[in-house]
Amino acid sequence: WMNSGTALKDASDEFKNQLSEAYAEYKYDPETWAKGTNKQQLDFMMRNSFDYKMWLLQQNRSGTKGIYFHKNNKCKVISKHDNLQKDIEDYLFQDKYQYHHHWQEGDVVLSDQILTLHKRQTNDSDKLSKRVLNRITFRLSNTDGYVESNNTFKQG
C-alpha cells in the first residue's frame, strides 16, 4: 500500500501548488491491474467499466488530505506542468510511503481507496486461482453535500 496522506504532508509547497492545479482522467481498467485473473472474473469486473476524472488533491471524510493517483487504471494527468505525472509517480512510490503486508491466514487490512493505492505482488495465475479477496465498499451518504462539494470533478 502507498500512503498519499503522509506523502502530501512531506511535500514541498511548490509540489503542492502544482498538484492543486491538476486533475487526472482515468479509465477503469482491470485488464491492466488484474493480469493473471481468469477470463470469467475479468469479464465480471469489466461490467463496472467507466471513465472518470478526479482532482489530484483530495480530502477524506475525516479531514485527512492526500493525493488521488490511481496509476493502476489508465491514467492521464492534466496539468500545465509537463512532467507532473512522472514527478507524482517518482515521489509517491518511495519506500518511506509504502507498507508491505506479509499475509498470514486470518489477516484483514482496511484501506481508504481515496488516499492509498494498493496492488498485489503476483500475476501468477496458479496463485491467483487460490486467492480470496473480499472487497466491501461503503456507499457514502451525501445528505450533507460532502461528496458533491469535495470529490465531484467540476472543471472551470
N, C-alpha and C positions, 0 to 999 in steps of 0.2 A: 504494500500500500504506500502511496505517496501522500503526504500531508501538506496540502497547499496553504492551510491556515498558518502553520509555523513558517513556511517559506515566505508568505506575504509579510509577516511581522519582521522578518530579517531583510527584506528587500530595500534597496536604495529608494530615495524619494523620486529620482529620475525614472527608475524602472516602474514604480507605482504609477507615476503620471502617464507613462506610455501605455500601461495596462488599462488605465481608467478611460482612455480614449478609444479603446479597441473592443471588438467582439469577434466571435468566430461563427462560421457557418458549419454545421455538422450534418452528416447523413448517417443514420443508424446503420451499422454495417457489421453484423455478426460474422459475415464471411471473412472479415479481416481479423477479428479478435477471437473467433471460435474455431480456428483451424484445427482439424482433427475430430470435430464433432460429427456424428453420423448425419446423413442426409435428412432423415426424418426429423431429428431435433433441430437441425438448421432451418428446414422448411417451416417448422413451428415458430421458431424465433423470427423468421422473416415476415410472418404475419403482422408483426408490430413495426415494420419498417417505416421510417418517417424522416423528414428533413427538419432541422430546427436551427435557430440562432440563439446564442447566449452571450451576454456581456462577460468579459473575462473576469472582472471583479464581481464577486457575489458575497452575499451575507446570508447565513442560515438563520433559522427562526430564533436561535438562542443569542444571536448577535455576533457570532464568530464570522470574521471576514476571511476570504480566501480567494483562490484563483480557480475558475472552472476551465479546465483544459483537458478535454476528453480525447486525447490523441489516438485512442484505440478505435474510434469511429473515424470515418473520413472527416477531416478537419481542415478548414482554411481560415486562418486569422486575417481579419480585415483591419488594417491599420495603416497610418501614414508612415510608419517606421518599417522599412523594407525587411529587416531581419528579425522582426519581433517573434515570429513563430519559432524560429530556431533558438532565439535567445530564451524564450519561455521553456522550451524543452530542455535546453542545457542547464538552466537554472533549477527547475523543479526536480529534475531527476538526479540530483546529487545524493550521495549516500546518506547524508545527515537528515534528509527529509523522507527517507524511506524506512518502512518497517517490514521485516521479513518474518512471517509466521512459520514456525516449524510445527506442522499439524500433528496432533495426536487424536486418537478416537475420542469423540465427545466434544471436541473444541467447537466453540461458537465465536464468530467475530462479527461485530456490528460496525458498519461504517456509514458515514454521511456521503452520499453519492454526489453532492454538490462540491464538497471541499476535499474529497480524496479521489484517488484513482487507483484501481487495483487490476491485477492480471494474474493469471495462473502461470506457472513456470514450465508447463509442458504442452506440446501438441501431439504427444504420443497417444494414438487412438486406443491402444490397449488400456493404458492408464485412464484415459477419459471415459471409457466404457464402464469403469468401476467407480467413477467419481460421483458423489452425491452432493448436489448443491441445491439448497432450498433458499429461494430469494423471497423475501417478504417486503412488499412495498406498502408504505402507509400513505393513503391519499390525504393530502393536506387540505384542511378546511380553509376556505377563502372568505369566511364570514367577516373578517376584519380587513379584507383587501390586501393582506400581506403578499400573497402570491403575485397578484397583478402588479402591485406597486414595486416589488423588489426583484422579481425574477422574470417577468414578461419582457421580451425584447421590444423596444419601441425605438425606431431609428428617427433621428432628427433632433 
